[in-house]
Structure formats: structure tokens, C-alpha cells
Amino acid sequence: MIHVSDLLILSAALFAVGIYGVLARRNAILVLVSIELMLSAVNLNLVAASMIPDVRAAAGQAIALIAVGVGAAEIGVCLAIAVSLFRRRRTLNIDAIDLLKW
Amino acid sequence: MSLARALFILLGVATVVLAAGMVTTQRLVRSLLLHIVTLFLLGLAYLVAGAHLMGAVQIIVYAGSITVLLVFALMLTPVGHGAREALDHQSRLRAALAAAAVLGVTVYALLSVASTRAPIDPASVEEMAAELFTTYAYPFELLSLVLIAALVGVAVIARRTTEQDAEDEALGAAEAVETP
């Protein structure tokens, strides 16, 4: 049988890879993709937690499903911002997009 | 070790390896393609683990529609195609250290909890549907509202008007003056 820890370790590994991507990438779209990966890892974690026999609850999967929907909305808005930003600044290099820094 | 567990571990290892390839490759398009395959394999892993509805949604929503959006955004922002523009920071080592630290702490914390060593007990689709349409009915319906609001917002943000064209040109001219 698959153990709960198998799912949790996979989730932790994907999250760590996502963190590396967010920190190491310079293109805004690739940073977004890495954040997406971290979001998937979190959903997997939620589903895994709902599969622990003692705390068994269908709620974990239900909440993860809703999180997927919210994630879809979020990624749409983020990409629209990226496209709009590219139009204005002619770049997606996040080092060059420092409008909010002072 | 049962067949299901072996299959899950195989899928998990493949997912992590492809994800690592996704964050390290120097080609934008290759990175997105690896992202699609990663999310697809994660969906298969959900199916093997018995979370059938979640696996189906993962494949349809993430591997299907979100990556289409990503590819569209990539095509609308033509940076570094073929030019092999550096996609990474200089601080790759520090990023790797941070990721390794998070991985180490999380895995240690997860494995120190005894209840995680139990075999999984997935909820069936029927149970989930009952939960989703009774306890979580309002959040579920609210989700459609969130999606439509996001759609309208996206249309407004990404819209291009003639005033914006003029503004862009003025901005471009101003920047050209600022940076000789």
C-alpha cells in the first residue's frame, strides 16, 4: 500500500524544486511557472493529509479542488499582468522591473 | 512493496526529475513543455493514490488549460527565443541551498509524525461529492464568481486601447531620454 509519507515527501520535493525555480529564475513567466509548481505541491499535501486514516476526511480533497480553481484564476491574472508589463517595459526580466523599489 | 506503491514512487521520482529539469533548462519553451509533463505525471500519481477526481482535475485544469495560457503568454512576450538569453540569476547556488534547507526541514518534520507512516485511506468520489455539495456548497459556488471576476479583470488588464498606445509611446520616448 502507498503510505501517507510517500505523498508528503513527493509534495515536499516538488515544493523545494519550486523554491529553487522562484529564487534562481529571472524571467517573470518562469518564476510564475515555479510558483505554480509550489501550488501543486501544496494541493498534494492537502490531499495527502485527508488520506491519513485517523483524521480521514473528504474535506481535504474538496478544499484542494477549490484551491485548483482559485489557482487557475490567479494564473490568468498573473499572465495578463505579465503581458501588460512586457508591453510597457519591453522586458520580463524581474531584475529590471523594480518600479516598487525605492 | 505493492505494485501500487512501486508505481507511485516511480511516478513521483519522474515528476521530481522533470520538475528539476524544468527549473534548470536554459530554453524557455522546453521549460514550459517540461512543466506540462510534470503536471500530467502528478495527475497520474493522484490517480494511482486513489484521489481520482483530484487527478482528473489536475490533468484537465493544470496540464490542459493553464499551460495553454502559459504558452500564449510566452508567445505574446517574445523575449529570448533562440537567443539563449540567460534565464538564471547569478545566485543559483544560494537558491539551491535554500531549496535544500526547506526540503530537509520539511521531510524531517513530516517523518517525525507517526501518523504519516500509515497506509493511505482515500475518500471515494461519492464521499467527496457529498462533502463538496453540502458542507462546501457556498465556497464551491463562490468559486465560479471568483473565476468570472478574474476573467473580466484579465480582459481589462490585457486590453489595448489607442490611449494606451499613445501613453506607451510617450513612456518609451521618456525612457529613451532617461537612459542614453
Boltz contact constraints between the chains, C-beta under 6 A:
constraints:
  - contact:
      token1: [A, 1]
      token2: [B, 2]
      max_distance: 6.0
  - contact:
      token1: [A, 1]
      token2: [B, 119]
      max_distance: 6.0
  - contact:
      token1: [A, 2]
      token2: [B, 4]
      max_distance: 6.0
  - contact:
      token1: [A, 2]
      token2: [B, 5]
      max_distance: 6.0
  - contact:
      token1: [A, 2]
      token2: [B, 8]
      max_distance: 6.0
  - contact:
      token1: [A, 2]
      token2: [B, 49]
      max_distance: 6.0
  - contact:
      token1: [A, 2]
      token2: [B, 120]
      max_distance: 6.0
  - contact:
      token1: [A, 3]
      token2: [B, 119]
      max_distance: 6.0
  - contact:
      token1: [A, 4]
      token2: [B, 116]
      max_distance: 6.0
  - contact:
      token1: [A, 4]
      token2: [B, 118]
      max_distance: 6.0
  - contact:
      token1: [A, 4]
      token2: [B, 120]
      max_distance: 6.0
  - contact:
      token1: [A, 5]
      token2: [B, 116]
      max_distance: 6.0
  - contact:
      token1: [A, 5]
      token2: [B, 117]
      max_distance: 6.0
  - contact:
      token1: [A, 6]
      token2: [B, 8]
      max_distance: 6.0
  - contact:
      token1: [A, 8]
      token2: [B, 110]
      max_distance: 6.0
  - contact:
      token1: [A, 8]
      token2: [B, 116]
      max_distance: 6.0
  - contact:
      token1: [A, 9]
      token2: [B, 107]
      max_distance: 6.0
  - contact:
      token1: [A, 10]
      token2: [B, 12]
      max_distance: 6.0
  - contact:
      token1: [A, 12]
      token2: [B, 103]
      max_distance: 6.0
  - contact:
      token1: [A, 12]
      token2: [B, 106]
      max_distance: 6.0
  - contact:
      token1: [A, 12]
      token2: [B, 107]
      max_distance: 6.0
  - contact:
      token1: [A, 13]
      token2: [B, 16]
      max_distance: 6.0
  - contact:
      token1: [A, 14]
      token2: [B, 19]
      max_distance: 6.0
  - contact:
      token1: [A, 16]
      token2: [B, 99]
      max_distance: 6.0
  - contact:
      token1: [A, 16]
      token2: [B, 102]
      max_distance: 6.0
  - contact:
      token1: [A, 16]
      token2: [B, 103]
      max_distance: 6.0
  - contact:
      token1: [A, 17]
      token2: [B, 19]
      max_distance: 6.0
  - contact:
      token1: [A, 17]
      token2: [B, 20]
      max_distance: 6.0
  - contact:
      token1: [A, 17]
      token2: [B, 23]
      max_distance: 6.0
  - contact:
      token1: [A, 19]
      token2: [B, 99]
      max_distance: 6.0
  - contact:
      token1: [A, 19]
      token2: [B, 102]
      max_distance: 6.0
  - contact:
      token1: [A, 20]
      token2: [B, 23]
      max_distance: 6.0
  - contact:
      token1: [A, 20]
      token2: [B, 95]
      max_distance: 6.0
  - contact:
      token1: [A, 20]
      token2: [B, 96]
      max_distance: 6.0
  - contact:
      token1: [A, 20]
      token2: [B, 99]
      max_distance: 6.0
  - contact:
      token1: [A, 21]
      token2: [B, 23]
      max_distance: 6.0
  - contact:
      token1: [A, 23]
      token2: [B, 95]
      max_distance: 6.0
  - contact:
      token1: [A, 23]
      token2: [B, 98]
      max_distance: 6.0
  - contact:
      token1: [A, 24]
      token2: [B, 88]
      max_distance: 6.0
  - contact:
      token1: [A, 24]
      token2: [B, 89]
      max_distance: 6.0
  - contact:
      token1: [A, 24]
      token2: [B, 92]
      max_distance: 6.0
  - contact:
      token1: [A, 24]
      token2: [B, 95]
      max_distance: 6.0
  - contact:
      token1: [A, 26]
      token2: [B, 87]
      max_distance: 6.0
  - contact:
      token1: [A, 26]
      token2: [B, 89]
      max_distance: 6.0
  - contact:
      token1: [A, 27]
      token2: [B, 87]
      max_distance: 6.0
  - contact:
      token1: [A, 29]
      token2: [B, 73]
      max_distance: 6.0
  - contact:
      token1: [A, 29]
      token2: [B, 74]
      max_distance: 6.0
  - contact:
      token1: [A, 30]
      token2: [B, 31]
      max_distance: 6.0
  - contact:
      token1: [A, 33]
      token2: [B, 35]
      max_distance: 6.0
  - contact:
      token1: [A, 34]
      token2: [B, 23]
      max_distance: 6.0
  - contact:
      token1: [A, 37]
      token2: [B, 19]
      max_distance: 6.0
  - contact:
      token1: [A, 40]
      token2: [B, 42]
      max_distance: 6.0
  - contact:
      token1: [A, 47]
      token2: [B, 51]
      max_distance: 6.0
  - contact:
      token1: [A, 47]
      token2: [B, 54]
      max_distance: 6.0
  - contact:
      token1: [A, 51]
      token2: [B, 120]
      max_distance: 6.0
  - contact:
      token1: [A, 51]
      token2: [B, 121]
      max_distance: 6.0
  - contact:
      token1: [A, 51]
      token2: [B, 122]
      max_distance: 6.0
  - contact:
      token1: [A, 52]
      token2: [B, 115]
      max_distance: 6.0
  - contact:
      token1: [A, 53]
      token2: [B, 118]
      max_distance: 6.0
  - contact:
      token1: [A, 53]
      token2: [B, 121]
      max_distance: 6.0
  - contact:
      token1: [A, 54]
      token2: [B, 115]
      max_distance: 6.0
  - contact:
      token1: [A, 56]
      token2: [B, 121]
      max_distance: 6.0
  - contact:
      token1: [A, 58]
      token2: [B, 123]
      max_distance: 6.0
  - contact:
      token1: [A, 58]
      token2: [B, 127]
      max_distance: 6.0
  - contact:
      token1: [A, 58]
      token2: [B, 128]
      max_distance: 6.0
  - contact:
      token1: [A, 58]
      token2: [B, 131]
      max_distance: 6.0
  - contact:
      token1: [A, 59]
      token2: [B, 131]
      max_distance: 6.0
  - contact:
      token1: [A, 61]
      token2: [B, 51]
      max_distance: 6.0
  - contact:
      token1: [A, 61]
      token2: [B, 54]
      max_distance: 6.0
  - contact:
      token1: [A, 61]
      token2: [B, 128]
      max_distance: 6.0
  - contact:
      token1: [A, 62]
      token2: [B, 128]
      max_distance: 6.0
  - contact:
      token1: [A, 62]
      token2: [B, 131]
      max_distance: 6.0
  - contact:
      token1: [A, 62]
      token2: [B, 132]
      max_distance: 6.0
  - contact:
      token1: [A, 62]
      token2: [B, 136]
      max_distance: 6.0
  - contact:
      token1: [A, 64]
      token2: [B, 54]
      max_distance: 6.0
  - contact:
      token1: [A, 65]
      token2: [B, 57]
      max_distance: 6.0
  - contact:
      token1: [A, 66]
      token2: [B, 139]
      max_distance: 6.0
  - contact:
      token1: [A, 66]
      token2: [B, 143]
      max_distance: 6.0
  - contact:
      token1: [A, 68]
      token2: [B, 57]
      max_distance: 6.0
  - contact:
      token1: [A, 68]
      token2: [B, 61]
      max_distance: 6.0
  - contact:
      token1: [A, 69]
      token2: [B, 143]
      max_distance: 6.0
  - contact:
      token1: [A, 72]
      token2: [B, 61]
      max_distance: 6.0
  - contact:
      token1: [A, 72]
      token2: [B, 66]
      max_distance: 6.0
  - contact:
      token1: [A, 73]
      token2: [B, 146]
      max_distance: 6.0
  - contact:
      token1: [A, 73]
      token2: [B, 147]
      max_distance: 6.0
  - contact:
      token1: [A, 73]
      token2: [B, 150]
      max_distance: 6.0
  - contact:
      token1: [A, 75]
      token2: [B, 66]
      max_distance: 6.0
  - contact:
      token1: [A, 76]
      token2: [B, 150]
      max_distance: 6.0
  - contact:
      token1: [A, 76]
      token2: [B, 154]
      max_distance: 6.0
  - contact:
      token1: [A, 77]
      token2: [B, 150]
      max_distance: 6.0
  - contact:
      token1: [A, 77]
      token2: [B, 153]
      max_distance: 6.0
  - contact:
      token1: [A, 77]
      token2: [B, 154]
      max_distance: 6.0
  - contact:
      token1: [A, 79]
      token2: [B, 69]
      max_distance: 6.0
  - contact:
      token1: [A, 79]
      token2: [B, 73]
      max_distance: 6.0
  - contact:
      token1: [A, 80]
      token2: [B, 154]
      max_distance: 6.0
  - contact:
      token1: [A, 80]
      token2: [B, 157]
      max_distance: 6.0
  - contact:
      token1: [A, 80]
      token2: [B, 158]
      max_distance: 6.0
  - contact:
      token1: [A, 82]
      token2: [B, 73]
      max_distance: 6.0
  - contact:
      token1: [A, 83]
      token2: [B, 73]
      max_distance: 6.0
  - contact:
      token1: [A, 83]
      token2: [B, 76]
      max_distance: 6.0
  - contact:
      token1: [A, 83]
      token2: [B, 158]
      max_distance: 6.0
  - contact:
      token1: [A, 84]
      token2: [B, 157]
      max_distance: 6.0
  - contact:
      token1: [A, 84]
      token2: [B, 158]
      max_distance: 6.0
  - contact:
      token1: [A, 86]
      token2: [B, 77]
      max_distance: 6.0
  - contact:
      token1: [A, 92]
      token2: [B, 77]
      max_distance: 6.0
  - contact:
      token1: [A, 92]
      token2: [B, 79]
      max_distance: 6.0
